[in-house]
Amino acid sequence: MYKKSFYRIRQLFAAIGAAAILLAFLPQAAFAAVPTFSFTTIKVGESVAIHAVNFPQNTNFTVRMDVFGNLGIGGTIVGTVNSGTGTFNATFNIPASLQDKATIAFRLDSASGWYSYNWFTNKTSSTSVPPTTTYSGPYIEVIAVDTNKQITVQAHGFPASQDFKIRVGPYYTFFSDYVVMGTVYSGSGGSFKFNVQLPSVVKDVNLVSVRLDSPEKVFAYNAFRNVNSGSVSPQPTPVPVTGTTCKIVSTAPTGSLQVHQDFDAAWTVKNTGSSNWDVHAVDYKYVSGTKMHKYNSLYDLSQTVKPGETVKIIVDMLAPSQAGTYSVNWAIVQGNTTLCNLPLTVVVK
């Protein structure tokens, strides 16, 4: 049976001994949602409880545990479970042969070809891990896809106040071909939603991966089919990655525009380099993309910007005459040297 593969990778919180990697697989003709499960309670050396969602209804699954490293294939059978309505909770005992293992693979598979895999840390040191632990790590879902153009990502359970780099690439060659598409700030943490433009490297690629990771080594990972699904509505745009001499603090507009609508393109930019952006030597100009500016293509910088300072750049623009998604790139320049790229994407309805 032909299958499509979907990954969700979560940050391992060693202090709570929780699961870090989640994989789910489903037949090609399956529904859009991805069957997944997470560990809700781990009693070290005794039992583990799971919460499963988006499973095919009324399907019997064999439950297996094994040492980590083989996806649980052919592992010790610890029980069976019926998926019922597709969402269920269940608890299974850890077999005696695995009770002293530090990491245990957990797998559900059915005779009809469905299977889902995860793993958990079964710490054996009572001094470092409490007997019962609960997992609440971050994960992401791709909830809407505009083929070859952009996706809407829903994030859950994220820590607060971290910058996450967004990487997008082909599923099968992700780590060699991914493109960094910007950064997103987790703010107060928890759940948030944002749109990501799809790079040319995944054009017409059927299965695409997206990954978020922060300098604090928190990450989440998933994959999606590059076909129209759901509705990509206006959401905050990730901050573009611009190099070592500047950081884009914010961009505007963030909502959708009407055709022929007047609007101000605005970038708040921080000088993260070691030299001044001198008002007499530095400009900002149109570089590439859809020409939406109403007047000049080159302007003088309004002020000298010292290292660590910010400046707001505004360009008077007019939305195109047809609905669609449009991208443009301006830049802060000093002669022929680009100090900071200023990309912007707008949705016209």
Secondary structure, 3 states (H helix, E strand, C coil): CCEEEEEEEECCCHHHCCCCEEEEEEECCCCCCCCEEEEEEEECCCEEEEEEECCCCCCEEEEEEEECCCCCCCCEEEEEEECCCCCEEEEEECCHHHCCCCEEEEEEECCCCCEEEEEEECCCCCCCCCCEECCCCCEEEEEEEECCCEEEEEEEEECCCCEEEEEEEECCCHHHHCEEEEEEECCCCEEEEEEEECCHHHCCCCEEEEEEECCCCCEEEEEEECCCECCCCCCCCCECCCCCCEEEEEEECCCCECCCCEEEEEEEEEECCCCCECCCCCEEEEEEECCCECCCCEEECCCCECCCCEEEEEEEEECCCCCEEEEEEEEEEECCEEEEEEEEEEEEC
